């Protein structure tokens, strides 16, 4: 839970998820894992993809703060609602 998804294409196990999922399945990443680290440092969340025990790709997703976010949070606070931001599963992000 909280790491990603696992499925199969033919006899190949396919993974899509975070670094913990990749490492838990004993997959070596080399340059793609390093690229994911660089993405995390830039505030993005890397998602890794593997097939048949090989890391085959990485993408990054990022949440963009909307111009209206500050006002929305202030209005919620004025209504007596405690506002908390929970984000990502990566401390660097």
VOPAGU-2260 file (C-alpha; in pm, 1 decimal, decimal comma):
REM VOPAGU-2260
SITE   aa  ch    i         X         Y         Z
SITE  UNK   A    0       0,0       0,0       0,0
SITE  UNK   A    1     115,1     351,4     -81,2
SITE  UNK   A    2     389,6     241,3    -318,9
SITE  UNK   A    3     216,3     194,5    -654,9
SITE  UNK   A    4      64,4     -83,1    -860,8
SITE  UNK   A    5     171,5    -423,3    -986,3
SITE  UNK   A    6      29,0    -603,2   -1289,0
SITE  UNK   A    7     126,4    -844,8   -1560,9
SITE  UNK   A    8     167,0    -827,2   -1937,2
SITE  UNK   A    9     202,4   -1186,8   -2050,1
SITE  UNK   A   10     461,0   -1339,8   -1819,9
SITE  UNK   A   11     624,5   -1005,8   -1735,7
SITE  UNK   A   12     560,2    -844,2   -1399,1
SITE  UNK   A   13     500,7    -471,6   -1446,5
SITE  UNK   A   14     540,1    -207,1   -1178,2
SITE  UNK   A   15     438,4     157,6   -1163,9
SITE  UNK   A   16     508,1     354,7    -850,0
SITE  UNK   A   17     754,3     516,3    -618,4
SITE  UNK   A   18    1115,3     431,6    -544,4
SITE  UNK   A   19    1017,7     210,9    -249,1
SITE  UNK   A   20     819,1     -14,8    -483,9
SITE  UNK   A   21    1112,2     -45,5    -721,2
SITE  UNK   A   22    1361,6    -118,1    -443,6
SITE  UNK   A   23    1125,9    -362,6    -265,6
SITE  UNK   A   24    1118,2    -566,5    -585,3
SITE  UNK   A   25    1497,4    -575,4    -618,7
SITE  UNK   A   26    1507,6    -368,9    -936,5
SITE  UNK   A   27    1830,9    -183,9   -1012,1
SITE  UNK   A   28    1780,8     159,7   -1160,8
SITE  UNK   A   29    2110,9     331,4   -1219,9
SITE  UNK   A   30    2065,8     647,0   -1425,1
SITE  UNK   A   31    1685,3     640,8   -1408,4
SITE  UNK   A   32    1685,8     630,5   -1027,6
SITE  UNK   A   33    1934,3     919,0   -1029,3
SITE  UNK   A   34    1706,6    1113,7   -1264,3
SITE  UNK   A   35    1419,4    1052,9   -1023,1
SITE  UNK   A   36    1629,4    1193,1    -737,7
SITE  UNK   A   37    1700,3    1505,4    -943,2
SITE  UNK   A   38    1327,8    1544,3   -1011,9
SITE  UNK   A   39    1253,1    1519,1    -637,9
SITE  UNK   A   40    1510,9    1786,5    -557,9
SITE  UNK   A   41    1327,4    2009,9    -807,3
SITE  UNK   A   42    1003,6    1959,7    -608,2
SITE  UNK   A   43     850,8    1699,6    -839,2
SITE  UNK   A   44     731,0    1350,2    -751,9
SITE  UNK   A   45     905,3    1081,9    -960,0
SITE  UNK   A   46     704,3     778,5   -1070,5
SITE  UNK   A   47     900,3     477,3   -1190,6
SITE  UNK   A   48     801,2     206,0   -1437,7
SITE  UNK   A   49     948,9    -142,3   -1462,9
SITE  UNK   A   50     877,1    -449,8   -1672,3
SITE  UNK   A   51    1029,2    -793,1   -1638,6
SITE  UNK   A   52    1264,1    -684,6   -1361,3
SITE  UNK   A   53    1407,8    -390,5   -1558,0
SITE  UNK   A   54    1349,9     -23,1   -1487,4
SITE  UNK   A   55    1222,0     117,0   -1817,0
SITE  UNK   A   56    1110,0     470,3   -1741,1
SITE  UNK   A   57    1048,0     756,9   -1502,9
SITE  UNK   A   58     812,4    1053,9   -1518,9
SITE  UNK   A   59     761,0    1345,1   -1282,8
SITE  UNK   A   60     437,9    1494,1   -1157,2
SITE  UNK   A   61     405,1    1823,6    -977,1
SITE  UNK   A   62     128,3    2013,3    -807,2
SITE  UNK   A   63     111,0    2376,1    -906,6
SITE  UNK   A   64     -15,0    2628,3    -654,1
SITE  UNK   A   65    -305,6    2814,5    -811,6
SITE  UNK   A   66    -328,2    3193,7    -787,1
SITE  UNK   A   67    -652,4    3156,5    -587,5
SITE  UNK   A   68    -507,0    2913,8    -329,8
SITE  UNK   A   69    -412,5    3178,7     -73,3
SITE  UNK   A   70    -761,5    3329,2     -78,7
SITE  UNK   A   71    -927,3    2987,3     -52,6
SITE  UNK   A   72    -716,5    2891,3     250,5
SITE  UNK   A   73    -787,3    3226,8     418,4
SITE  UNK   A   74   -1163,0    3187,2     363,9
SITE  UNK   A   75   -1161,8    2835,1     505,5
SITE  UNK   A   76    -970,5    2959,9     811,4
SITE  UNK   A   77   -1222,0    3241,3     859,8
SITE  UNK   A   78   -1497,0    2976,4     858,9
SITE  UNK   A   79   -1321,0    2807,7    1151,1
SITE  UNK   A   80   -1189,9    2519,3     942,8
SITE  UNK   A   81    -838,7    2405,1    1028,3
SITE  UNK   A   82    -643,1    2389,7     703,7
SITE  UNK   A   83    -360,9    2138,7     663,6
SITE  UNK   A   84    -160,3    2062,2     350,9
SITE  UNK   A   85     -56,8    1700,3     301,6
SITE  UNK   A   86     153,3    1629,9      -0,6
SITE  UNK   A   87     356,3    1354,3    -157,9
SITE  UNK   A   88     540,3    1060,9     -15,1
SITE  UNK   A   89     883,9    1206,1     -64,2
SITE  UNK   A   90    1037,8    1443,2     192,1
SITE  UNK   A   91    1243,5    1615,4     -79,4
SITE  UNK   A   92     929,3    1693,3    -278,4
